[in-house]
Every structure is written in structure tokens, then in C-alpha cells.
Amino acid sequence: MKTHRSIRHLTGREQKVLLAIKNQLIALCEPVLIYYLGSNQSVHVTRSCFTKPSYEEQGFFACDLLVVLADEDMLPGNAEQIIKTSVPECEAIHLITHPMNFVVEQLQAYSLFFCWVQRHAILLHEQDHASELLPEPVVSLKSYERQATEFYNDNPGYANYDRVYLSPLPVPVTTGKAEDTTAVPLKLIIRKGRLLFVAESW
């Protein structure tokens, strides 16, 4: 699956603001992944025949991001306020923040929100190819498009996003090979610059 990474289709102003926000988040907490979920933008332009050929542009920009952290890291409680102060073009920002292990667990449980983000959101930032550590995307995700649309229309603020699952659950893809039932589950730990796997007991 090709991960969406480009923001070239966005306006120059949107690209500039998102880049500034991404850089501020990296400075705050060195996230493992940053996904761009969506944004709202409006521009009010004022022109007058009584002034020189120029205009005043007043804009509004707000965005939603999923910030995935290493399991031992935390985002400052006032991160959203810090970003709005350092990036004045951003009037509002909604940060959904989780550790990497939680995101992996949600994908394994077929969370509608996380499965949809993995396939359709834009990956603004990635540390050490971390997206390759996520479970494989759901093959038939397009068949859940109606459920995803209804979820967002009913919950534009992503209420209860971590409690909604694909329905019906996808049928696991089988390869015809016998599964190794003796495999030991692994706990993913990400430390700055290093990716570690630690075996857990059953």
C-alpha cells in the first residue's frame, strides 16, 4: 500500500502552516508519526477603489492531527496552546495523541478510525520508517466507506473514535500455510533513534 505523504494539492498557505506545526511538534516531543486528518480554512479579502492596488487578507485555519509517540514519551498538556502561540496563522488545532503500542493494538482490533487514518490520512512526519511497523492495512477497506462517512458526519470532533470498529469485521487473509502457534507475542518499544522488540509472557 502506498502511504499518502504529499501536501502539494493544498494551498500554499495551508502547506506553510502545516509545515510550521509539524516542526513545532517535532521540537516538543519528537513524535514517531504525525498524520494530517483534515483542516478548515477560510479567507476574507478586502479591496477598495480608494486605496492603492493592494488588499488585506484575513484568514482562518484549523486542523486535526494524529500524533503517535514513543511509548515512554508524552506531549505537554499545553501543546495546543504552544502551537497556536508559535504559529499565529493557526487559530485552532485538535491533537489526538497516543503511544505507538496503542495504535498497533487498535489496528489489530480493526478500529474504524485508525484503519481509515492508516489508509487515507496524509503522513506528515515519520521517524525511522515507523509506519512499516504497523499491521498491514485492511485489504477491503473501501467496502467500509459508507460506515466511515456516517461516523464522521455524526462525529466531526471524532467522539468515541477509539470505540468504533469495522462492521462486519474483515475476514483474515489466509496464505494456506500452517500458523506457528508457538510464536511469542512481542511488545514494541520505540526509543529515540532505536526500535526495540521485547518478548512478553503469555
Short mmCIF file of the C-alpha atoms (twelve columns), coordinates in Angstrom:
data_MODEL
# 
_entry.id   MODEL 
# 
loop_
_atom_site.group_PDB 
_atom_site.id 
_atom_site.type_symbol 
_atom_site.label_atom_id 
_atom_site.label_alt_id 
_atom_site.label_comp_id 
_atom_site.label_asym_id 
_atom_site.label_seq_id 
_atom_site.Cartn_x 
_atom_site.Cartn_y 
_atom_site.Cartn_z 
_atom_site.pdbx_PDB_model_num 
ATOM 1   C CA . MET A 1   0.000   0.000   0.000  1 
ATOM 2   C CA . LYS A 2   1.284   3.454   -0.921 1 
ATOM 3   C CA . THR A 3   1.210   5.849   2.024  1 
ATOM 4   C CA . HIS A 4   -0.108  9.339   1.310  1 
ATOM 5   C CA . ARG A 5   2.667   11.834  2.029  1 
ATOM 6   C CA . SER A 6   2.317   14.770  -0.355 1 
ATOM 7   C CA . ILE A 7   0.514   18.013  0.556  1 
ATOM 8   C CA . ARG A 8   1.194   19.668  -2.796 1 
ATOM 9   C CA . HIS A 9   -2.512  19.675  -3.604 1 
ATOM 10  C CA . LEU A 10  -3.111  22.046  -0.675 1 
ATOM 11  C CA . THR A 11  -2.831  25.810  -0.999 1 
ATOM 12  C CA . GLY A 12  0.483   27.486  -0.320 1 
ATOM 13  C CA . ARG A 13  -0.869  28.928  2.937  1 
ATOM 14  C CA . GLU A 14  -2.052  25.512  4.134  1 
ATOM 15  C CA . GLN A 15  1.308   23.939  3.332  1 
ATOM 16  C CA . LYS A 16  3.173   26.707  5.156  1 
ATOM 17  C CA . VAL A 17  1.053   26.417  8.309  1 
ATOM 18  C CA . LEU A 18  1.170   22.601  8.399  1 
ATOM 19  C CA . LEU A 19  4.949   22.620  7.985  1 
ATOM 20  C CA . ALA A 20  5.297   25.089  10.877 1 
ATOM 21  C CA . ILE A 21  3.014   22.979  13.083 1 
ATOM 22  C CA . LYS A 22  4.906   19.799  12.215 1 
ATOM 23  C CA . ASN A 23  8.242   21.400  13.087 1 
ATOM 24  C CA . GLN A 24  6.859   22.679  16.393 1 
ATOM 25  C CA . LEU A 25  5.571   19.209  17.316 1 
ATOM 26  C CA . ILE A 26  8.942   17.653  16.487 1 
ATOM 27  C CA . ALA A 27  10.624  20.204  18.744 1 
ATOM 28  C CA . LEU A 28  8.141   19.490  21.553 1 
ATOM 29  C CA . CYS A 29  8.142   15.694  21.664 1 
ATOM 30  C CA . GLU A 30  9.917   14.065  18.702 1 
ATOM 31  C CA . PRO A 31  6.834   12.104  17.605 1 
ATOM 32  C CA . VAL A 32  7.134   8.772   15.828 1 
ATOM 33  C CA . LEU A 33  4.351   9.575   13.338 1 
ATOM 34  C CA . ILE A 34  2.211   12.621  12.559 1 
ATOM 35  C CA . TYR A 35  -0.922  12.144  10.457 1 
ATOM 36  C CA . TYR A 36  -2.847  15.046  8.930  1 
ATOM 37  C CA . LEU A 37  -6.547  14.207  9.327  1 
ATOM 38  C CA . GLY A 38  -8.112  17.358  7.919  1 
ATOM 39  C CA . SER A 39  -8.464  21.103  8.201  1 
ATOM 40  C CA . ASN A 40  -10.762 24.071  7.787  1 
ATOM 41  C CA . GLN A 41  -9.669  27.243  6.047  1 
ATOM 42  C CA . SER A 42  -11.460 30.440  5.137  1 
ATOM 43  C CA . VAL A 43  -10.065 33.652  3.691  1 
ATOM 44  C CA . HIS A 44  -11.657 37.094  3.822  1 
ATOM 45  C CA . VAL A 45  -10.263 39.579  1.327  1 
ATOM 46  C CA . THR A 46  -10.946 43.335  1.484  1 
ATOM 47  C CA . ARG A 47  -10.327 45.611  -1.524 1 
ATOM 48  C CA . SER A 48  -11.151 49.241  -2.110 1 
ATOM 49  C CA . CYS A 49  -11.042 51.579  -5.091 1 
ATOM 50  C CA . PHE A 50  -9.996  54.365  -2.701 1 
ATOM 51  C CA . THR A 51  -6.616  52.790  -1.902 1 
ATOM 52  C CA . LYS A 52  -3.586  51.677  -3.836 1 
ATOM 53  C CA . PRO A 53  -3.847  48.376  -5.721 1 
ATOM 54  C CA . SER A 54  -3.469  46.112  -2.725 1 
ATOM 55  C CA . TYR A 55  -5.679  44.100  -0.450 1 
ATOM 56  C CA . GLU A 56  -5.792  42.898  3.125  1 
ATOM 57  C CA . GLU A 57  -6.112  39.142  3.567  1 
ATOM 58  C CA . GLN A 58  -7.527  37.808  6.813  1 
ATOM 59  C CA . GLY A 59  -7.665  34.038  7.086  1 
ATOM 60  C CA . PHE A 60  -8.784  31.300  9.452  1 
ATOM 61  C CA . PHE A 61  -7.038  27.942  9.674  1 
ATOM 62  C CA . ALA A 62  -7.815  24.991  11.939 1 
ATOM 63  C CA . CYS A 63  -6.627  21.401  11.680 1 
ATOM 64  C CA . ASP A 64  -6.833  17.930  13.222 1 
ATOM 65  C CA . LEU A 65  -3.728  15.775  13.643 1 
ATOM 66  C CA . LEU A 66  -2.992  12.307  14.978 1 
ATOM 67  C CA . VAL A 67  0.322   12.366  16.857 1 
ATOM 68  C CA . VAL A 68  1.887   8.967   17.594 1 
ATOM 69  C CA . LEU A 69  4.559   8.953   20.285 1 
ATOM 70  C CA . ALA A 70  7.189   6.544   21.515 1 
ATOM 71  C CA . ASP A 71  5.701   4.613   24.421 1 
ATOM 72  C CA . GLU A 72  7.747   6.423   27.066 1 
ATOM 73  C CA . ASP A 73  7.123   9.932   25.689 1 
ATOM 74  C CA . MET A 74  4.334   12.407  26.441 1 
ATOM 75  C CA . LEU A 75  3.084   15.548  24.772 1 
ATOM 76  C CA . PRO A 76  2.975   18.623  27.048 1 
ATOM 77  C CA . GLY A 77  -0.517  19.303  28.365 1 
ATOM 78  C CA . ASN A 78  -0.459  22.796  26.865 1 
ATOM 79  C CA . ALA A 79  0.892   21.674  23.490 1 
ATOM 80  C CA . GLU A 80  -2.063  23.042  21.546 1 
ATOM 81  C CA . GLN A 81  -1.659  26.470  23.141 1 
ATOM 82  C CA . ILE A 82  2.089   26.420  22.490 1 
ATOM 83  C CA . ILE A 83  1.477   25.692  18.821 1 
ATOM 84  C CA . LYS A 84  -1.153  28.409  18.454 1 
ATOM 85  C CA . THR A 85  1.238   30.900  20.047 1 
ATOM 86  C CA . SER A 86  4.230   29.918  17.917 1 
ATOM 87  C CA . VAL A 87  2.180   29.527  14.718 1 
ATOM 88  C CA . PRO A 88  -0.200  32.525  14.771 1 
ATOM 89  C CA . GLU A 89  -1.740  31.534  11.422 1 
ATOM 90  C CA . CYS A 90  -3.267  28.514  13.199 1 
ATOM 91  C CA . GLU A 91  -6.333  29.692  15.093 1 
ATOM 92  C CA . ALA A 92  -7.371  26.220  16.292 1 
ATOM 93  C CA . ILE A 93  -5.766  22.802  16.447 1 
ATOM 94  C CA . HIS A 94  -7.022  19.413  17.651 1 
ATOM 95  C CA . LEU A 95  -4.316  16.927  18.590 1 
ATOM 96  C CA . ILE A 96  -5.213  13.258  19.054 1 
ATOM 97  C CA . THR A 97  -2.218  11.718  20.801 1 
ATOM 98  C CA . HIS A 98  -1.433  8.062   21.523 1 
ATOM 99  C CA . PRO A 99  1.619   5.846   22.092 1 
ATOM 100 C CA . MET A 100 2.677   3.550   19.264 1 
ATOM 101 C CA . ASN A 101 1.617   0.370   21.065 1 
ATOM 102 C CA . PHE A 102 -1.934  1.681   21.446 1 
ATOM 103 C CA . VAL A 103 -2.155  2.456   17.723 1 
ATOM 104 C CA . VAL A 104 -0.903  -1.038  16.853 1 
ATOM 105 C CA . GLU A 105 -3.489  -2.608  19.185 1 
ATOM 106 C CA . GLN A 106 -6.290  -0.524  17.670 1 
ATOM 107 C CA . LEU A 107 -5.300  -1.557  14.150 1 
ATOM 108 C CA . GLN A 108 -5.190  -5.205  15.194 1 
ATOM 109 C CA . ALA A 109 -8.713  -4.811  16.625 1 
ATOM 110 C CA . TYR A 110 -9.931  -3.225  13.342 1 
ATOM 111 C CA . SER A 111 -10.689 0.220   14.762 1 
ATOM 112 C CA . LEU A 112 -12.578 2.179   12.101 1 
ATOM 113 C CA . PHE A 113 -10.749 5.410   12.936 1 
ATOM 114 C CA . PHE A 114 -7.224  4.033   12.945 1 
ATOM 115 C CA . CYS A 115 -7.725  1.746   9.933  1 
ATOM 116 C CA . TRP A 116 -9.099  4.680   7.940  1 
ATOM 117 C CA . VAL A 117 -6.297  7.010   9.029  1 
ATOM 118 C CA . GLN A 118 -3.659  4.445   8.105  1 
ATOM 119 C CA . ARG A 119 -5.066  4.141   4.590  1 
ATOM 120 C CA . HIS A 120 -6.310  7.660   3.810  1 
ATOM 121 C CA . ALA A 121 -4.671  10.277  6.051  1 
ATOM 122 C CA . ILE A 122 -1.539  12.136  4.965  1 
ATOM 123 C CA . LEU A 123 1.644   11.173  6.798  1 
ATOM 124 C CA . LEU A 124 3.341   14.495  7.601  1 
ATOM 125 C CA . HIS A 125 6.222   13.044  9.593  1 
ATOM 126 C CA . GLU A 126 7.788   9.639   10.172 1 
ATOM 127 C CA . GLN A 127 10.703  8.614   12.376 1 
ATOM 128 C CA . ASP A 128 12.878  5.679   11.336 1 
ATOM 129 C CA . HIS A 129 10.316  4.149   8.929  1 
ATOM 130 C CA . ALA A 130 7.952   3.611   11.875 1 
ATOM 131 C CA . SER A 131 4.900   3.146   9.621  1 
ATOM 132 C CA . GLU A 132 6.423   -0.145  8.447  1 
ATOM 133 C CA . LEU A 133 5.937   -1.491  11.978 1 
ATOM 134 C CA . LEU A 134 2.163   -1.074  11.785 1 
ATOM 135 C CA . PRO A 135 -0.066  -4.047  10.896 1 
ATOM 136 C CA . GLU A 136 -0.857  -4.491  7.222  1 
ATOM 137 C CA . PRO A 137 -3.784  -2.269  6.095  1 
ATOM 138 C CA . VAL A 138 -7.203  -3.858  5.632  1 
ATOM 139 C CA . VAL A 139 -7.414  -5.035  2.033  1 
ATOM 140 C CA . SER A 140 -11.130 -4.431  1.533  1 
ATOM 141 C CA . LEU A 141 -11.310 -1.099  3.370  1 
ATOM 142 C CA . LYS A 142 -13.199 0.619   0.537  1 
ATOM 143 C CA . SER A 143 -16.232 -1.524  1.364  1 
ATOM 144 C CA . TYR A 144 -16.437 0.360   4.696  1 
ATOM 145 C CA . GLU A 145 -16.598 3.790   3.063  1 
ATOM 146 C CA . ARG A 146 -20.249 4.307   3.984  1 
ATOM 147 C CA . GLN A 147 -19.581 3.456   7.630  1 
ATOM 148 C CA . ALA A 148 -16.607 5.838   7.695  1 
ATOM 149 C CA . THR A 149 -18.648 8.661   6.159  1 
ATOM 150 C CA . GLU A 150 -21.509 8.172   8.608  1 
ATOM 151 C CA . PHE A 151 -19.070 8.054   11.522 1 
ATOM 152 C CA . TYR A 152 -17.516 11.386  10.543 1 
ATOM 153 C CA . ASN A 153 -20.823 13.088  9.743  1 
ATOM 154 C CA . ASP A 154 -22.139 12.074  13.170 1 
ATOM 155 C CA . ASN A 155 -18.848 12.813  14.950 1 
ATOM 156 C CA . PRO A 156 -16.929 15.647  13.244 1 
ATOM 157 C CA . GLY A 157 -14.996 16.005  16.504 1 
ATOM 158 C CA . TYR A 158 -14.146 12.266  16.491 1 
ATOM 159 C CA . ALA A 159 -16.184 11.457  19.598 1 
ATOM 160 C CA . ASN A 160 -15.651 7.871   20.808 1 
ATOM 161 C CA . TYR A 161 -13.283 7.261   17.908 1 
ATOM 162 C CA . ASP A 162 -11.474 4.521   19.835 1 
ATOM 163 C CA . ARG A 163 -14.688 2.549   20.453 1 
ATOM 164 C CA . VAL A 164 -15.934 2.120   16.892 1 
ATOM 165 C CA . TYR A 165 -14.829 -0.876  14.846 1 
ATOM 166 C CA . LEU A 166 -15.249 -2.029  11.273 1 
ATOM 167 C CA . SER A 167 -18.568 -3.793  10.915 1 
ATOM 168 C CA . PRO A 168 -18.669 -6.567  9.945  1 
ATOM 169 C CA . LEU A 169 -15.111 -7.377  10.927 1 
ATOM 170 C CA . PRO A 170 -12.839 -8.213  7.968  1 
ATOM 171 C CA . VAL A 171 -12.180 -11.852 7.200  1 
ATOM 172 C CA . PRO A 172 -8.482  -12.561 7.873  1 
ATOM 173 C CA . VAL A 173 -6.488  -13.283 4.731  1 
ATOM 174 C CA . THR A 174 -5.063  -16.793 4.809  1 
ATOM 175 C CA . THR A 175 -1.942  -17.837 2.947  1 
ATOM 176 C CA . GLY A 176 -2.558  -21.570 3.104  1 
ATOM 177 C CA . LYS A 177 0.437   -22.058 5.369  1 
ATOM 178 C CA . ALA A 178 0.081   -23.521 8.835  1 
ATOM 179 C CA . GLU A 179 0.329   -20.908 11.556 1 
ATOM 180 C CA . ASP A 180 3.047   -21.136 14.179 1 
ATOM 181 C CA . THR A 181 1.033   -21.324 17.383 1 
ATOM 182 C CA . THR A 182 4.184   -21.227 19.481 1 
ATOM 183 C CA . ALA A 183 5.046   -17.679 18.462 1 
ATOM 184 C CA . VAL A 184 5.787   -15.352 21.370 1 
ATOM 185 C CA . PRO A 185 3.908   -12.009 21.334 1 
ATOM 186 C CA . LEU A 186 6.185   -9.007  21.081 1 
ATOM 187 C CA . LYS A 187 5.898   -5.676  22.789 1 
ATOM 188 C CA . LEU A 188 7.024   -2.773  20.644 1 
ATOM 189 C CA . ILE A 189 9.211   -0.198  22.345 1 
ATOM 190 C CA . ILE A 190 10.489  2.812   20.461 1 
ATOM 191 C CA . ARG A 191 13.300  4.845   21.872 1 
ATOM 192 C CA . LYS A 192 14.814  7.839   20.157 1 
ATOM 193 C CA . GLY A 193 16.892  6.520   17.306 1 
ATOM 194 C CA . ARG A 194 16.263  2.833   18.149 1 
ATOM 195 C CA . LEU A 195 13.401  0.419   17.609 1 
ATOM 196 C CA . LEU A 196 13.260  -2.385  20.157 1 
ATOM 197 C CA . PHE A 197 11.147  -5.528  20.437 1 
ATOM 198 C CA . VAL A 198 10.725  -7.109  23.841 1 
ATOM 199 C CA . ALA A 199 9.108   -10.526 24.253 1 
ATOM 200 C CA . GLU A 200 6.081   -10.629 26.550 1 
ATOM 201 C CA . SER A 201 4.919   -13.604 28.530 1 
ATOM 202 C CA . TRP A 202 1.505   -15.058 27.816 1 
# 
